């Protein structure tokens, strides 16, 4: 994945992969909501760096008894802006996910 960085950076300006613990932190999370869990869970991340971070290729891992996991895979970059927030949802339909309309990625519940 790191070999793609110069090509992506050429088209998008400054882009980086999180290199250090704390570059990207989970800032808010909705787990086990009332209703259909697979449609209403989401989480927000915060980029603590001065460079945008592409989450393409990252793994979302559910360490509950279900053991679900998902690799973020997208034809376009899944960008968290520099010093900014981004929301990832299990379902990107705002009528089902609690009204979230600004998500950067729908991760669903497919297993690795």
C-alpha positions, 0 to 999 in steps of 0.5 A: 500500500505504501508504494501507492502513496506518491501516485495518490499524493500527486492527484490529491496533494498531501496524503499520508498513512498513519505512521505513529500511535495516536495519528488517528484516534476513535473519538466517538462510537455508537455500539449496540444501539436499540434496533437493528445493530447492523444498520445503526452502528457507526464510529467517528475518528479524529486525525491528529496530524497536519496531513490527510490520512487515507484509511483504504486498506485498514481493518475494522475489527469487532473484538466482541463475541461475534468476531466480525472484521472488515477491510476498508476497500474503496476505488477512491481514497477514504480520507480523514482530513488533516486535523479533522473528523470523519464518520464510518457507518455500518449502513449509509442510509440515513433513514436506517443509521440514525440520520448520519449523512456525512459518512466517508465509508460504509463498512457493513459486516462482511468477514475477512 
